[in-house]
Every structure is written in C-alpha cells, then in structure tokens.
Amino acid sequence: QVHLVESGGGLVQPGGSLRLSCTASGVIVRGQAMVWYRQAPGKQRELVASITSGTDTYYYDLVKGRFTFSRDNAKNTVYLQMNDLKPEDTAVYYCNTCPQGAWGQGTQVTVSS
C-alpha cells in the first residue's frame, strides 16, 4: 500500500523560500512519475509540478522559474523547492504518484507578511 507523507510547510513572508518533502513508502520513487498539487481555500486542487519517471519536469505557468521539483532516490523522497513565494501560493500542498493513488494529509503553506 502506497503511503505518502508531506512535510516542510509553514508560514513565510512574501519573497521567502520553503522546501517541501514527500517521503514515500510502498512505492519506489526512483523511476516513478510524481506530482505536486495544491489546494487553496475555496478552490479546486490544481497541478503545480510533475516529474516523469526520468528527470523531465513540468511546472504550472504561475510557478515556473520559482519552483523546482527534485528527487532523492536514496531517501525515497521527492522535494518541491519554492522560492520567491507570493501570497497566492498559500495552499495545502500534496504529492502523489502518477497515475494518481491515495492522497496524503498535505502540508500547509502560508505566505503572508
């Protein structure tokens, strides 16, 4: 059974940075396509970034150039480095496999002064 645990969220000022982690069990992230989604209050969950089974990455236009998706095979963990954060990045962030499996609990990111 796949189990994903997100962490690394918090409160940060505009322009700040955070690195989110997603540690997996029941699946080997090496060679596995993975995604990061986010859901802001009152809005639908939206795709933020994805990584193929190799190293190709995709980013939602609003985060392109600010967010970076990476993978640490030794730790069976994927990361989302988020720089130059904006208030509109405030949301609960979730990782998942692709094809989609069960959702984790997510990690809250709040960008506010």
C-alpha positions as a Markdown table, in Angstrom:
| # | Residue | x | y | z |
|---|---|---|---|---|
| 1 | Gln | 0.0 | 0.0 | 0.0 |
| 2 | Val | 1.3 | 3.4 | -1.0 |
| 3 | His | 1.7 | 5.9 | 1.8 |
| 4 | Leu | 2.9 | 9.5 | 1.1 |
| 5 | Val | 3.9 | 11.9 | 3.9 |
| 6 | Glu | 4.3 | 15.6 | 3.0 |
| 7 | Ser | 6.2 | 18.0 | 5.3 |
| 8 | Gly | 8.1 | 21.3 | 5.2 |
| 9 | Gly | 5.2 | 23.7 | 5.1 |
| 10 | Gly | 4.9 | 26.7 | 7.3 |
| 11 | Leu | 4.4 | 30.5 | 7.5 |
| 12 | Val | 6.8 | 32.5 | 5.3 |
| 13 | Gln | 6.9 | 36.2 | 4.3 |
| 14 | Pro | 6.5 | 37.1 | 0.6 |
| 15 | Gly | 9.7 | 36.6 | -1.2 |
| 16 | Gly | 10.7 | 33.8 | 1.1 |
| 17 | Ser | 11.5 | 30.2 | 0.4 |
| 18 | Leu | 10.4 | 26.8 | 1.6 |
| 19 | Arg | 11.3 | 23.2 | 0.7 |
| 20 | Leu | 8.6 | 20.7 | 0.8 |
| 21 | Ser | 9.3 | 17.0 | 1.2 |
| 22 | Cys | 7.3 | 14.0 | 0.3 |
| 23 | Thr | 8.5 | 10.7 | 1.7 |
| 24 | Ala | 7.0 | 7.6 | 0.2 |
| 25 | Ser | 6.5 | 4.0 | 1.4 |
| 26 | Gly | 5.0 | 1.2 | -0.6 |
| 27 | Val | 6.4 | 2.7 | -3.8 |
| 28 | Ile | 9.9 | 3.4 | -5.1 |
| 29 | Val | 10.1 | 6.9 | -6.3 |
| 30 | Arg | 13.1 | 6.1 | -8.5 |
| 31 | Gly | 11.6 | 5.6 | -11.9 |
| 32 | Gln | 8.1 | 6.7 | -10.7 |
| 33 | Ala | 6.3 | 9.7 | -12.2 |
| 34 | Met | 5.3 | 12.0 | -9.3 |
| 35 | Val | 3.3 | 15.2 | -9.0 |
| 36 | Trp | 2.7 | 18.1 | -6.6 |
| 37 | Tyr | -0.7 | 19.6 | -6.3 |
| 38 | Arg | -2.1 | 22.4 | -4.2 |
| 39 | Gln | -5.5 | 23.4 | -2.9 |
| 40 | Ala | -6.3 | 26.9 | -1.7 |
| 41 | Pro | -9.3 | 27.6 | 0.4 |
| 42 | Gly | -12.5 | 27.6 | -1.7 |
| 43 | Lys | -10.6 | 26.4 | -4.8 |
| 44 | Gln | -10.2 | 23.2 | -6.6 |
| 45 | Arg | -7.0 | 21.2 | -6.3 |
| 46 | Glu | -4.5 | 22.2 | -9.0 |
| 47 | Leu | -1.4 | 20.7 | -10.5 |
| 48 | Val | 1.7 | 22.6 | -9.6 |
| 49 | Ala | 4.5 | 20.5 | -10.9 |
| 50 | Ser | 5.3 | 17.0 | -12.1 |
| 51 | Ile | 8.4 | 14.9 | -12.8 |
| 52 | Thr | 8.5 | 12.0 | -15.2 |
| 53 | Ser | 9.9 | 8.5 | -14.4 |
| 54 | Gly | 13.1 | 10.0 | -15.6 |
| 55 | Thr | 14.2 | 13.6 | -15.0 |
| 56 | Asp | 11.9 | 15.7 | -17.1 |
| 57 | Thr | 9.8 | 18.2 | -15.2 |
| 58 | Tyr | 6.7 | 20.3 | -15.8 |
| 59 | Tyr | 5.6 | 23.4 | -14.0 |
| 60 | Tyr | 2.3 | 25.3 | -13.8 |
| 61 | Asp | 2.9 | 28.7 | -15.5 |
| 62 | Leu | 2.3 | 30.7 | -12.3 |
| 63 | Val | 5.2 | 28.9 | -10.5 |
| 64 | Lys | 7.6 | 28.4 | -13.4 |
| 65 | Gly | 11.0 | 29.8 | -12.6 |
| 66 | Arg | 10.3 | 29.8 | -8.9 |
| 67 | Phe | 9.6 | 26.2 | -8.0 |
| 68 | Thr | 11.9 | 23.2 | -8.6 |
| 69 | Phe | 10.9 | 19.5 | -8.4 |
| 70 | Ser | 13.7 | 17.1 | -7.4 |
| 71 | Arg | 14.0 | 13.5 | -6.3 |
| 72 | Asp | 16.4 | 11.8 | -3.8 |
| 73 | Asn | 16.3 | 8.1 | -4.6 |
| 74 | Ala | 18.4 | 7.1 | -1.6 |
| 75 | Lys | 15.8 | 8.7 | 0.8 |
| 76 | Asn | 12.8 | 7.6 | -1.4 |
| 77 | Thr | 11.7 | 11.2 | -1.2 |
| 78 | Val | 10.7 | 13.9 | -3.6 |
| 79 | Tyr | 11.0 | 17.7 | -3.0 |
| 80 | Leu | 9.5 | 20.9 | -4.1 |
| 81 | Gln | 11.8 | 23.8 | -3.6 |
| 82 | Met | 9.7 | 27.0 | -3.6 |
| 83 | Asn | 11.4 | 30.4 | -4.0 |
| 84 | Asp | 10.1 | 33.9 | -4.2 |
| 85 | Leu | 6.9 | 32.9 | -2.6 |
| 86 | Lys | 3.8 | 35.0 | -3.1 |
| 87 | Pro | 0.6 | 35.3 | -1.1 |
| 88 | Glu | -1.3 | 33.5 | -3.9 |
| 89 | Asp | 0.9 | 30.4 | -3.3 |
| 90 | Thr | -0.9 | 29.9 | 0.0 |
| 91 | Ala | -2.5 | 26.5 | -0.1 |
| 92 | Val | -2.2 | 23.0 | 1.2 |
| 93 | Tyr | 0.3 | 21.1 | -0.9 |
| 94 | Tyr | 0.0 | 17.4 | -1.7 |
| 95 | Cys | 2.2 | 15.0 | -3.6 |
| 96 | Asn | 1.1 | 11.9 | -5.4 |
| 97 | Thr | 2.2 | 9.3 | -7.8 |
| 98 | Cys | 1.2 | 9.4 | -11.5 |
| 99 | Pro | -1.1 | 7.6 | -12.1 |
| 100 | Gln | -2.8 | 9.0 | -9.1 |
| 101 | Gly | -3.0 | 7.0 | -5.9 |
| 102 | Ala | -4.2 | 7.8 | -2.4 |
| 103 | Trp | -3.7 | 11.3 | -1.2 |
| 104 | Gly | -1.6 | 12.1 | 1.9 |
| 105 | Gln | -2.5 | 14.7 | 4.5 |
| 106 | Gly | -0.7 | 17.5 | 2.7 |
| 107 | Thr | 1.3 | 20.3 | 4.2 |
| 108 | Gln | 0.1 | 23.9 | 4.8 |
| 109 | Val | 2.0 | 26.7 | 3.1 |
| 110 | Thr | 1.0 | 30.2 | 4.2 |
| 111 | Val | 2.6 | 33.3 | 2.6 |
| 112 | Ser | 1.9 | 36.4 | 4.5 |
| 113 | Ser | 3.5 | 39.5 | 5.9 |
